[in-house]
Amino acid sequence: MSKKRRRYTHEFKAEAVRLVTEEGYTVAEAARSLGIHANLLTNWKQKRDADAEAASNGSLNGEEKEELRRLRAENKRLRMERDILKKATAYFAKESQ
């Protein structure tokens, strides 16, 4: 039988990492009390540390990169629409004269 993967909210992950970083629990203690594997909590902590380091260096985290990609695609689409409307306006202005 295959197990279904459990999904954890960002709040849960942040609180779990906070137990280790601010409350002084060891990774094993925090993981055991939350009912998760210690390696999972270690991965979350490493990701948070990497994101914090990247933020201090001025680079983007995963969510910011995704938003930037989405905004660039939207910008490209809007520019194409604008160019089409400019051409249509010029065409119809020429036709009406």
Secondary structure, DSSP 8 states (H G I E B T S, - for coil): ---------HHHHHHHHHHHHTS---HHHHHHHHTS-HHHHHHHHHHHHHHHHHHHHT---HHHHHHHHHHHHHHHHHHHHHHHHHHHHHHHHHHH-
